[in-house]
């Protein structure tokens, strides 16, 4: 029997995270929360994924926003 990971992001792709956040908040709100060009100038999933995969600090912030989003959905 293998132990289960306590990481709530395990098994969730960055693309799913981004799609869920965009569906919930929209690009404009994400751009206000995290001021990066890929959210504010001609935003797209493709360009955002490209940036987030190469920029660890931005990815961590997006993941934290997603964790907050998941927590808010529980209530």
PDB file with SEQRES, HELIX, SHEET and CRYST1 records, atoms N, CA, C and O in Angstrom:
SEQRES   1 A   75  UNK UNK UNK UNK UNK UNK UNK UNK UNK UNK UNK UNK UNK          
SEQRES   2 A   75  UNK UNK UNK UNK UNK UNK UNK UNK UNK UNK UNK UNK UNK          
SEQRES   3 A   75  UNK UNK UNK UNK UNK UNK UNK UNK UNK UNK UNK UNK UNK          
SEQRES   4 A   75  UNK UNK UNK UNK UNK UNK UNK UNK UNK UNK UNK UNK UNK          
SEQRES   5 A   75  UNK UNK UNK UNK UNK UNK UNK UNK UNK UNK UNK UNK UNK          
SEQRES   6 A   75  UNK UNK UNK UNK UNK UNK UNK UNK UNK UNK                      
HELIX    1 AA1 UNK A   14  UNK A   33  1                                  20    
HELIX    2 AA2 UNK A   37  UNK A   40  1                                   4    
HELIX    3 AA3 UNK A   45  UNK A   54  1                                  10    
HELIX    4 AA4 UNK A   56  UNK A   74  1                                  19    
CRYST1    1.000    1.000    1.000  90.00  90.00  90.00 P 1           1          
ATOM      1  N   UNK A   1       0.838  -1.169   0.000  1.00  0.00           N  
ATOM      2  CA  UNK A   1       0.000   0.000   0.000  1.00  0.00           C  
ATOM      3  C   UNK A   1       0.892   1.244   0.000  1.00  0.00           C  
ATOM      4  O   UNK A   1       1.737   1.402   0.882  1.00  0.00           O  
ATOM      5  N   UNK A   2       0.711   2.114  -0.971  1.00  0.00           N  
ATOM      6  CA  UNK A   2       1.552   3.303  -1.063  1.00  0.00           C  
ATOM      7  C   UNK A   2       0.878   4.476  -0.351  1.00  0.00           C  
ATOM      8  O   UNK A   2      -0.343   4.625  -0.399  1.00  0.00           O  
ATOM      9  N   UNK A   3       1.686   5.300   0.308  1.00  0.00           N  
ATOM     10  CA  UNK A   3       1.111   6.458   1.001  1.00  0.00           C  
ATOM     11  C   UNK A   3       0.615   7.505   0.000  1.00  0.00           C  
ATOM     12  O   UNK A   3       1.209   7.691  -1.062  1.00  0.00           O  
ATOM     13  N   UNK A   4      -0.451   8.166   0.344  1.00  0.00           N  
ATOM     14  CA  UNK A   4      -1.002   9.213  -0.513  1.00  0.00           C  
ATOM     15  C   UNK A   4      -0.287  10.527  -0.247  1.00  0.00           C  
ATOM     16  O   UNK A   4       0.045  10.851   0.893  1.00  0.00           O  
ATOM     17  N   UNK A   5      -0.061  11.262  -1.296  1.00  0.00           N  
ATOM     18  CA  UNK A   5       0.580  12.564  -1.175  1.00  0.00           C  
ATOM     19  C   UNK A   5      -0.388  13.551  -0.542  1.00  0.00           C  
ATOM     20  O   UNK A   5      -1.596  13.485  -0.768  1.00  0.00           O  
ATOM     21  N   UNK A   6       0.147  14.457   0.245  1.00  0.00           N  
ATOM     22  CA  UNK A   6      -0.687  15.494   0.846  1.00  0.00           C  
ATOM     23  C   UNK A   6      -0.689  16.760  -0.002  1.00  0.00           C  
ATOM     24  O   UNK A   6      -1.290  17.763   0.382  1.00  0.00           O  
ATOM     25  N   UNK A   7      -0.023  16.722  -1.149  1.00  0.00           N  
ATOM     26  CA  UNK A   7       0.032  17.874  -2.047  1.00  0.00           C  
ATOM     27  C   UNK A   7      -1.283  17.970  -2.816  1.00  0.00           C  
ATOM     28  O   UNK A   7      -1.592  17.092  -3.623  1.00  0.00           O  
ATOM     29  N   UNK A   8      -2.067  19.034  -2.574  1.00  0.00           N  
ATOM     30  CA  UNK A   8      -3.360  19.145  -3.263  1.00  0.00           C  
ATOM     31  C   UNK A   8      -3.230  19.394  -4.767  1.00  0.00           C  
ATOM     32  O   UNK A   8      -4.210  19.268  -5.502  1.00  0.00           O  
ATOM     33  N   UNK A   9      -2.037  19.744  -5.223  1.00  0.00           N  
ATOM     34  CA  UNK A   9      -1.841  19.995  -6.650  1.00  0.00           C  
ATOM     35  C   UNK A   9      -1.350  18.764  -7.406  1.00  0.00           C  
ATOM     36  O   UNK A   9      -1.218  18.795  -8.630  1.00  0.00           O  
ATOM     37  N   UNK A  10      -1.081  17.692  -6.688  1.00  0.00           N  
ATOM     38  CA  UNK A  10      -0.586  16.493  -7.354  1.00  0.00           C  
ATOM     39  C   UNK A  10      -1.623  15.974  -8.340  1.00  0.00           C  
ATOM     40  O   UNK A  10      -2.790  15.787  -7.996  1.00  0.00           O  
ATOM     41  N   UNK A  11      -1.178  15.746  -9.570  1.00  0.00           N  
ATOM     42  CA  UNK A  11      -2.048  15.219 -10.608  1.00  0.00           C  
ATOM     43  C   UNK A  11      -2.826  16.281 -11.371  1.00  0.00           C  
ATOM     44  O   UNK A  11      -3.549  15.961 -12.315  1.00  0.00           O  
ATOM     45  N   UNK A  12      -2.687  17.539 -10.975  1.00  0.00           N  
ATOM     46  CA  UNK A  12      -3.386  18.621 -11.660  1.00  0.00           C  
ATOM     47  C   UNK A  12      -2.393  19.350 -12.552  1.00  0.00           C  
ATOM     48  O   UNK A  12      -1.358  19.824 -12.084  1.00  0.00           O  
ATOM     49  N   UNK A  13      -2.709  19.435 -13.828  1.00  0.00           N  
ATOM     50  CA  UNK A  13      -1.793  20.080 -14.767  1.00  0.00           C  
ATOM     51  C   UNK A  13      -1.876  21.597 -14.654  1.00  0.00           C  
ATOM     52  O   UNK A  13      -2.885  22.154 -14.224  1.00  0.00           O  
ATOM     53  N   UNK A  14      -0.797  22.242 -15.047  1.00  0.00           N  
ATOM     54  CA  UNK A  14      -0.769  23.696 -15.070  1.00  0.00           C  
ATOM     55  C   UNK A  14      -1.850  24.231 -16.011  1.00  0.00           C  
ATOM     56  O   UNK A  14      -2.448  25.273 -15.742  1.00  0.00           O  
ATOM     57  N   UNK A  15      -2.098  23.531 -17.095  1.00  0.00           N  
ATOM     58  CA  UNK A  15      -3.131  23.951 -18.036  1.00  0.00           C  
ATOM     59  C   UNK A  15      -4.517  23.920 -17.388  1.00  0.00           C  
ATOM     60  O   UNK A  15      -5.313  24.837 -17.592  1.00  0.00           O  
ATOM     61  N   UNK A  16      -4.809  22.886 -16.619  1.00  0.00           N  
ATOM     62  CA  UNK A  16      -6.101  22.810 -15.923  1.00  0.00           C  
ATOM     63  C   UNK A  16      -6.214  23.932 -14.897  1.00  0.00           C  
ATOM     64  O   UNK A  16      -7.264  24.565 -14.779  1.00  0.00           O  
ATOM     65  N   UNK A  17      -5.144  24.179 -14.162  1.00  0.00           N  
ATOM     66  CA  UNK A  17      -5.141  25.266 -13.182  1.00  0.00           C  
ATOM     67  C   UNK A  17      -5.487  26.573 -13.872  1.00  0.00           C  
ATOM     68  O   UNK A  17      -6.363  27.311 -13.421  1.00  0.00           O  
ATOM     69  N   UNK A  18      -4.801  26.852 -14.955  1.00  0.00           N  
ATOM     70  CA  UNK A  18      -4.999  28.104 -15.668  1.00  0.00           C  
ATOM     71  C   UNK A  18      -6.412  28.195 -16.257  1.00  0.00           C  
ATOM     72  O   UNK A  18      -7.060  29.236 -16.151  1.00  0.00           O  
ATOM     73  N   UNK A  19      -6.886  27.125 -16.869  1.00  0.00           N  
ATOM     74  CA  UNK A  19      -8.243  27.122 -17.432  1.00  0.00           C  
ATOM     75  C   UNK A  19      -9.299  27.358 -16.350  1.00  0.00           C  
ATOM     76  O   UNK A  19     -10.245  28.115 -16.566  1.00  0.00           O  
ATOM     77  N   UNK A  20      -9.145  26.723 -15.200  1.00  0.00           N  
ATOM     78  CA  UNK A  20     -10.101  26.906 -14.101  1.00  0.00           C  
ATOM     79  C   UNK A  20     -10.082  28.341 -13.589  1.00  0.00           C  
ATOM     80  O   UNK A  20     -11.135  28.930 -13.342  1.00  0.00           O  
ATOM     81  N   UNK A  21      -8.890  28.903 -13.429  1.00  0.00           N  
ATOM     82  CA  UNK A  21      -8.786  30.271 -12.928  1.00  0.00           C  
ATOM     83  C   UNK A  21      -9.355  31.277 -13.914  1.00  0.00           C  
ATOM     84  O   UNK A  21     -10.028  32.226 -13.512  1.00  0.00           O  
ATOM     85  N   UNK A  22      -9.093  31.082 -15.195  1.00  0.00           N  
ATOM     86  CA  UNK A  22      -9.628  31.991 -16.215  1.00  0.00           C  
ATOM     87  C   UNK A  22     -11.148  31.879 -16.263  1.00  0.00           C  
ATOM     88  O   UNK A  22     -11.839  32.889 -16.399  1.00  0.00           O  
ATOM     89  N   UNK A  23     -11.674  30.665 -16.154  1.00  0.00           N  
ATOM     90  CA  UNK A  23     -13.126  30.481 -16.170  1.00  0.00           C  
ATOM     91  C   UNK A  23     -13.778  31.148 -14.961  1.00  0.00           C  
ATOM     92  O   UNK A  23     -14.875  31.697 -15.071  1.00  0.00           O  
ATOM     93  N   UNK A  24     -13.125  31.103 -13.838  1.00  0.00           N  
ATOM     94  CA  UNK A  24     -13.687  31.667 -12.618  1.00  0.00           C  
ATOM     95  C   UNK A  24     -13.505  33.178 -12.531  1.00  0.00           C  
ATOM     96  O   UNK A  24     -14.459  33.906 -12.260  1.00  0.00           O  
ATOM     97  N   UNK A  25     -12.285  33.647 -12.760  1.00  0.00           N  
ATOM     98  CA  UNK A  25     -11.953  35.053 -12.526  1.00  0.00           C  
ATOM     99  C   UNK A  25     -11.833  35.893 -13.793  1.00  0.00           C  
ATOM    100  O   UNK A  25     -12.073  37.100 -13.763  1.00  0.00           O  
ATOM    101  N   UNK A  26     -11.467  35.267 -14.894  1.00  0.00           N  
ATOM    102  CA  UNK A  26     -11.231  36.009 -16.125  1.00  0.00           C  
ATOM    103  C   UNK A  26      -9.811  36.559 -16.168  1.00  0.00           C  
ATOM    104  O   UNK A  26      -9.135  36.654 -15.144  1.00  0.00           O  
ATOM    105  N   UNK A  27      -9.376  36.916 -17.362  1.00  0.00           N  
ATOM    106  CA  UNK A  27      -8.015  37.423 -17.554  1.00  0.00           C  
ATOM    107  C   UNK A  27      -7.792  38.737 -16.822  1.00  0.00           C  
ATOM    108  O   UNK A  27      -6.730  38.960 -16.242  1.00  0.00           O  
ATOM    109  N   UNK A  28      -8.799  39.608 -16.851  1.00  0.00           N  
ATOM    110  CA  UNK A  28      -8.630  40.929 -16.244  1.00  0.00           C  
ATOM    111  C   UNK A  28      -8.356  40.825 -14.745  1.00  0.00           C  
ATOM    112  O   UNK A  28      -7.455  41.482 -14.224  1.00  0.00           O  
ATOM    113  N   UNK A  29      -9.132  40.001 -14.064  1.00  0.00           N  
ATOM    114  CA  UNK A  29      -8.941  39.833 -12.624  1.00  0.00           C  
ATOM    115  C   UNK A  29      -7.611  39.152 -12.311  1.00  0.00           C  
ATOM    116  O   UNK A  29      -6.926  39.532 -11.361  1.00  0.00           O  
ATOM    117  N   UNK A  30      -7.247  38.153 -13.104  1.00  0.00           N  
ATOM    118  CA  UNK A  30      -5.940  37.508 -12.904  1.00  0.00           C  
ATOM    119  C   UNK A  30      -4.808  38.511 -13.120  1.00  0.00           C  
ATOM    120  O   UNK A  30      -3.808  38.495 -12.402  1.00  0.00           O  
ATOM    121  N   UNK A  31      -4.975  39.379 -14.112  1.00  0.00           N  
ATOM    122  CA  UNK A  31      -3.970  40.403 -14.387  1.00  0.00           C  
ATOM    123  C   UNK A  31      -3.833  41.404 -13.257  1.00  0.00           C  
ATOM    124  O   UNK A  31      -2.749  41.938 -13.025  1.00  0.00           O  
ATOM    125  N   UNK A  32      -4.929  41.661 -12.551  1.00  0.00           N  
ATOM    126  CA  UNK A  32      -4.868  42.547 -11.386  1.00  0.00           C  
ATOM    127  C   UNK A  32      -4.171  41.855 -10.217  1.00  0.00           C  
ATOM    128  O   UNK A  32      -3.387  42.466  -9.491  1.00  0.00           O  
ATOM    129  N   UNK A  33      -4.469  40.583 -10.054  1.00  0.00           N  
ATOM    130  CA  UNK A  33      -3.901  39.808  -8.950  1.00  0.00           C  
ATOM    131  C   UNK A  33      -2.405  39.564  -9.128  1.00  0.00           C  
ATOM    132  O   UNK A  33      -1.632  39.630  -8.172  1.00  0.00           O  
ATOM    133  N   UNK A  34      -2.018  39.285 -10.353  1.00  0.00           N  
ATOM    134  CA  UNK A  34      -0.620  38.986 -10.662  1.00  0.00           C  
ATOM    135  C   UNK A  34      -0.256  39.763 -11.920  1.00  0.00           C  
ATOM    136  O   UNK A  34      -0.593  39.349 -13.029  1.00  0.00           O  
ATOM    137  N   UNK A  35       0.422  40.875 -11.749  1.00  0.00           N  
ATOM    138  CA  UNK A  35       0.691  41.765 -12.885  1.00  0.00           C  
ATOM    139  C   UNK A  35       1.856  41.250 -13.724  1.00  0.00           C  
ATOM    140  O   UNK A  35       3.010  41.635 -13.538  1.00  0.00           O  
ATOM    141  N   UNK A  36       1.508  40.374 -14.643  1.00  0.00           N  
ATOM    142  CA  UNK A  36       2.484  39.868 -15.615  1.00  0.00           C  
ATOM    143  C   UNK A  36       1.885  40.050 -17.007  1.00  0.00           C  
ATOM    144  O   UNK A  36       0.671  39.958 -17.194  1.00  0.00           O  
ATOM    145  N   UNK A  37       2.744  40.305 -17.963  1.00  0.00           N  
ATOM    146  CA  UNK A  37       2.289  40.627 -19.311  1.00  0.00           C  
ATOM    147  C   UNK A  37       1.404  39.552 -19.932  1.00  0.00           C  
ATOM    148  O   UNK A  37       0.451  39.874 -20.641  1.00  0.00           O  
ATOM    149  N   UNK A  38       1.703  38.297 -19.680  1.00  0.00           N  
ATOM    150  CA  UNK A  38       0.914  37.243 -20.336  1.00  0.00           C  
ATOM    151  C   UNK A  38      -0.532  37.225 -19.859  1.00  0.00           C  
ATOM    152  O   UNK A  38      -1.371  36.595 -20.501  1.00  0.00           O  
ATOM    153  N   UNK A  39      -0.853  37.898 -18.751  1.00  0.00           N  
ATOM    154  CA  UNK A  39      -2.237  38.012 -18.295  1.00  0.00           C  
ATOM    155  C   UNK A  39      -2.874  39.330 -18.735  1.00  0.00           C  
ATOM    156  O   UNK A  39      -4.099  39.447 -18.758  1.00  0.00           O  
ATOM    157  N   UNK A  40      -2.058  40.313 -19.081  1.00  0.00           N  
ATOM    158  CA  UNK A  40      -2.573  41.648 -19.353  1.00  0.00           C  
ATOM    159  C   UNK A  40      -2.518  42.073 -20.819  1.00  0.00           C  
ATOM    160  O   UNK A  40      -3.336  42.892 -21.240  1.00  0.00           O  
ATOM    161  N   UNK A  41      -1.600  41.556 -21.596  1.00  0.00           N  
ATOM    162  CA  UNK A  41      -1.445  41.951 -23.004  1.00  0.00           C  
ATOM    163  C   UNK A  41      -1.721  40.766 -23.917  1.00  0.00           C  
ATOM    164  O   UNK A  41      -0.911  39.844 -24.012  1.00  0.00           O  
ATOM    165  N   UNK A  42      -2.860  40.793 -24.585  1.00  0.00           N  
ATOM    166  CA  UNK A  42      -3.274  39.695 -25.474  1.00  0.00           C  
ATOM    167  C   UNK A  42      -3.155  38.336 -24.785  1.00  0.00           C  
ATOM    168  O   UNK A  42      -2.440  37.460 -25.270  1.00  0.00           O  
ATOM    169  N   UNK A  43      -3.844  38.155 -23.665  1.00  0.00           N  
ATOM    170  CA  UNK A  43      -3.702  36.907 -22.918  1.00  0.00           C  
ATOM    171  C   UNK A  43      -4.229  35.700 -23.672  1.00  0.00           C  
ATOM    172  O   UNK A  43      -5.228  35.771 -24.388  1.00  0.00           O  
ATOM    173  N   UNK A  44      -3.538  34.604 -23.490  1.00  0.00           N  
ATOM    174  CA  UNK A  44      -3.987  33.326 -24.029  1.00  0.00           C  
ATOM    175  C   UNK A  44      -3.442  32.222 -23.133  1.00  0.00           C  
ATOM    176  O   UNK A  44      -2.456  32.410 -22.420  1.00  0.00           O  
ATOM    177  N   UNK A  45      -4.084  31.095 -23.180  1.00  0.00           N  
ATOM    178  CA  UNK A  45      -3.616  29.946 -22.402  1.00  0.00           C  
ATOM    179  C   UNK A  45      -2.214  29.573 -22.860  1.00  0.00           C  
ATOM    180  O   UNK A  45      -1.331  29.336 -22.035  1.00  0.00           O  
ATOM    181  N   UNK A  46      -2.005  29.520 -24.171  1.00  0.00           N  
ATOM    182  CA  UNK A  46      -0.713  29.102 -24.719  1.00  0.00           C  
ATOM    183  C   UNK A  46       0.428  30.004 -24.248  1.00  0.00           C  
ATOM    184  O   UNK A  46       1.452  29.509 -23.775  1.00  0.00           O  
ATOM    185  N   UNK A  47       0.261  31.321 -24.373  1.00  0.00           N  
ATOM    186  CA  UNK A  47       1.344  32.225 -23.981  1.00  0.00           C  
ATOM    187  C   UNK A  47       1.559  32.193 -22.472  1.00  0.00           C  
ATOM    188  O   UNK A  47       2.693  32.285 -22.002  1.00  0.00           O  
ATOM    189  N   UNK A  48       0.487  32.064 -21.724  1.00  0.00           N  
ATOM    190  CA  UNK A  48       0.610  32.012 -20.270  1.00  0.00           C  
ATOM    191  C   UNK A  48       1.313  30.737 -19.821  1.00  0.00           C  
ATOM    192  O   UNK A  48       2.167  30.778 -18.936  1.00  0.00           O  
ATOM    193  N   UNK A  49       0.960  29.609 -20.424  1.00  0.00           N  
ATOM    194  CA  UNK A  49       1.637  28.355 -20.093  1.00  0.00           C  
ATOM    195  C   UNK A  49       3.120  28.451 -20.397  1.00  0.00           C  
ATOM    196  O   UNK A  49       3.955  28.015 -19.605  1.00  0.00           O  
ATOM    197  N   UNK A  50       3.442  29.018 -21.538  1.00  0.00           N  
ATOM    198  CA  UNK A  50       4.841  29.169 -21.942  1.00  0.00           C  
ATOM    199  C   UNK A  50       5.603  29.975 -20.884  1.00  0.00           C  
ATOM    200  O   UNK A  50       6.686  29.572 -20.460  1.00  0.00           O  
ATOM    201  N   UNK A  51       5.047  31.100 -20.462  1.00  0.00           N  
ATOM    202  CA  UNK A  51       5.695  31.954 -19.472  1.00  0.00           C  
ATOM    203  C   UNK A  51       5.788  31.263 -18.113  1.00  0.00           C  
ATOM    204  O   UNK A  51       6.851  31.255 -17.492  1.00  0.00           O  
ATOM    205  N   UNK A  52       4.684  30.684 -17.652  1.00  0.00           N  
ATOM    206  CA  UNK A  52       4.654  30.090 -16.318  1.00  0.00           C  
ATOM    207  C   UNK A  52       5.571  28.883 -16.195  1.00  0.00           C  
ATOM    208  O   UNK A  52       6.134  28.642 -15.126  1.00  0.00           O  
ATOM    209  N   UNK A  53       5.729  28.129 -17.262  1.00  0.00           N  
ATOM    210  CA  UNK A  53       6.626  26.970 -17.227  1.00  0.00           C  
ATOM    211  C   UNK A  53       8.094  27.383 -17.126  1.00  0.00           C  
ATOM    212  O   UNK A  53       8.930  26.607 -16.662  1.00  0.00           O  
ATOM    213  N   UNK A  54       8.402  28.594 -17.556  1.00  0.00           N  
ATOM    214  CA  UNK A  54       9.782  29.073 -17.533  1.00  0.00           C  
ATOM    215  C   UNK A  54      10.070  30.043 -16.396  1.00  0.00           C  
ATOM    216  O   UNK A  54      11.204  30.494 -16.232  1.00  0.00           O  
ATOM    217  N   UNK A  55       9.047  30.363 -15.610  1.00  0.00           N  
ATOM    218  CA  UNK A  55       9.205  31.368 -14.568  1.00  0.00           C  
ATOM    219  C   UNK A  55       8.662  30.819 -13.248  1.00  0.00           C  
ATOM    220  O   UNK A  55       7.477  30.968 -12.949  1.00  0.00           O  
ATOM    221  N   UNK A  56       9.530  30.186 -12.462  1.00  0.00           N  
ATOM    222  CA  UNK A  56       9.072  29.515 -11.238  1.00  0.00           C  
ATOM    223  C   UNK A  56       8.346  30.423 -10.241  1.00  0.00           C  
ATOM    224  O   UNK A  56       7.376  29.984  -9.623  1.00  0.00           O  
ATOM    225  N   UNK A  57       8.780  31.662 -10.066  1.00  0.00           N  
ATOM    226  CA  UNK A  57       8.121  32.529  -9.087  1.00  0.00           C  
ATOM    227  C   UNK A  57       6.676  32.827  -9.501  1.00  0.00           C  
ATOM    228  O   UNK A  57       5.788  32.890  -8.651  1.00  0.00           O  
ATOM    229  N   UNK A  58       6.443  33.009 -10.792  1.00  0.00           N  
ATOM    230  CA  UNK A  58       5.094  33.294 -11.277  1.00  0.00           C  
ATOM    231  C   UNK A  58       4.219  32.041 -11.168  1.00  0.00           C  
ATOM    232  O   UNK A  58       3.046  32.128 -10.805  1.00  0.00           O  
ATOM    233  N   UNK A  59       4.785  30.901 -11.478  1.00  0.00           N  
ATOM    234  CA  UNK A  59       4.029  29.647 -11.372  1.00  0.00           C  
ATOM    235  C   UNK A  59       3.593  29.394  -9.932  1.00  0.00           C  
ATOM    236  O   UNK A  59       2.463  28.972  -9.687  1.00  0.00           O  
ATOM    237  N   UNK A  60       4.488  29.652  -8.983  1.00  0.00           N  
ATOM    238  CA  UNK A  60       4.142  29.465  -7.571  1.00  0.00           C  
ATOM    239  C   UNK A  60       2.987  30.377  -7.164  1.00  0.00           C  
ATOM    240  O   UNK A  60       2.106  29.967  -6.407  1.00  0.00           O  
ATOM    241  N   UNK A  61       2.991  31.601  -7.660  1.00  0.00           N  
ATOM    242  CA  UNK A  61       1.909  32.531  -7.335  1.00  0.00           C  
ATOM    243  C   UNK A  61       0.591  32.062  -7.939  1.00  0.00           C  
ATOM    244  O   UNK A  61      -0.452  32.142  -7.290  1.00  0.00           O  
ATOM    245  N   UNK A  62       0.631  31.577  -9.169  1.00  0.00           N  
ATOM    246  CA  UNK A  62      -0.583  31.066  -9.814  1.00  0.00           C  
ATOM    247  C   UNK A  62      -1.090  29.843  -9.057  1.00  0.00           C  
ATOM    248  O   UNK A  62      -2.294  29.697  -8.843  1.00  0.00           O  
ATOM    249  N   UNK A  63      -0.183  28.973  -8.655  1.00  0.00           N  
ATOM    250  CA  UNK A  63      -0.585  27.790  -7.892  1.00  0.00           C  
ATOM    251  C   UNK A  63      -1.210  28.195  -6.559  1.00  0.00           C  
ATOM    252  O   UNK A  63      -2.165  27.562  -6.111  1.00  0.00           O  
ATOM    253  N   UNK A  64      -0.687  29.237  -5.921  1.00  0.00           N  
ATOM    254  CA  UNK A  64      -1.265  29.697  -4.657  1.00  0.00           C  
ATOM    255  C   UNK A  64      -2.659  30.278  -4.883  1.00  0.00           C  
ATOM    256  O   UNK A  64      -3.563  30.049  -4.080  1.00  0.00           O  
ATOM    257  N   UNK A  65      -2.835  31.016  -5.953  1.00  0.00           N  
ATOM    258  CA  UNK A  65      -4.158  31.552  -6.289  1.00  0.00           C  
ATOM    259  C   UNK A  65      -5.129  30.385  -6.491  1.00  0.00           C  
ATOM    260  O   UNK A  65      -6.280  30.452  -6.060  1.00  0.00           O  
ATOM    261  N   UNK A  66      -4.667  29.324  -7.141  1.00  0.00           N  
ATOM    262  CA  UNK A  66      -5.515  28.154  -7.380  1.00  0.00           C  
ATOM    263  C   UNK A  66      -5.871  27.457  -6.065  1.00  0.00           C  
ATOM    264  O   UNK A  66      -7.011  27.034  -5.875  1.00  0.00           O  
ATOM    265  N   UNK A  67      -4.900  27.340  -5.162  1.00  0.00           N  
ATOM    266  CA  UNK A  67      -5.185  26.724  -3.867  1.00  0.00           C  
ATOM    267  C   UNK A  67      -6.218  27.551  -3.099  1.00  0.00           C  
ATOM    268  O   UNK A  67      -7.109  26.994  -2.457  1.00  0.00           O  
ATOM    269  N   UNK A  68      -6.097  28.873  -3.166  1.00  0.00           N  
ATOM    270  CA  UNK A  68      -7.083  29.739  -2.521  1.00  0.00           C  
ATOM    271  C   UNK A  68      -8.459  29.553  -3.169  1.00  0.00           C  
ATOM    272  O   UNK A  68      -9.480  29.535  -2.481  1.00  0.00           O  
ATOM    273  N   UNK A  69      -8.475  29.414  -4.496  1.00  0.00           N  
ATOM    274  CA  UNK A  69      -9.706  29.178  -5.247  1.00  0.00           C  
ATOM    275  C   UNK A  69     -10.360  27.851  -4.790  1.00  0.00           C  
ATOM    276  O   UNK A  69     -11.570  27.798  -4.570  1.00  0.00           O  
ATOM    277  N   UNK A  70      -9.559  26.803  -4.654  1.00  0.00           N  
ATOM    278  CA  UNK A  70     -10.086  25.509  -4.207  1.00  0.00           C  
ATOM    279  C   UNK A  70     -10.646  25.609  -2.801  1.00  0.00           C  
ATOM    280  O   UNK A  70     -11.703  25.049  -2.509  1.00  0.00           O  
ATOM    281  N   UNK A  71      -9.946  26.317  -1.929  1.00  0.00           N  
ATOM    282  CA  UNK A  71     -10.397  26.480  -0.552  1.00  0.00           C  
ATOM    283  C   UNK A  71     -11.721  27.245  -0.506  1.00  0.00           C  
ATOM    284  O   UNK A  71     -12.619  26.894   0.260  1.00  0.00           O  
ATOM    285  N   UNK A  72     -11.838  28.281  -1.320  1.00  0.00           N  
ATOM    286  CA  UNK A  72     -13.080  29.073  -1.345  1.00  0.00           C  
ATOM    287  C   UNK A  72     -14.253  28.244  -1.860  1.00  0.00           C  
ATOM    288  O   UNK A  72     -15.391  28.461  -1.445  1.00  0.00           O  
ATOM    289  N   UNK A  73     -13.988  27.300  -2.755  1.00  0.00           N  
ATOM    290  CA  UNK A  73     -15.059  26.460  -3.302  1.00  0.00           C  
ATOM    291  C   UNK A  73     -15.593  25.482  -2.256  1.00  0.00           C  
ATOM    292  O   UNK A  73     -16.733  25.029  -2.357  1.00  0.00           O  
ATOM    293  N   UNK A  74     -14.782  25.158  -1.260  1.00  0.00           N  
ATOM    294  CA  UNK A  74     -15.204  24.215  -0.224  1.00  0.00           C  
ATOM    295  C   UNK A  74     -16.286  24.803   0.659  1.00  0.00           C  
ATOM    296  O   UNK A  74     -17.113  24.075   1.208  1.00  0.00           O  
ATOM    297  N   UNK A  75     -16.281  26.113   0.795  1.00  0.00           N  
ATOM    298  CA  UNK A  75     -17.238  26.755   1.712  1.00  0.00           C  
ATOM    299  C   UNK A  75     -18.539  27.091   1.033  1.00  0.00           C  
ATOM    300  O   UNK A  75     -19.444  27.633   1.667  1.00  0.00           O  
TER     301      UNK A  75                                                      
END                                                                             
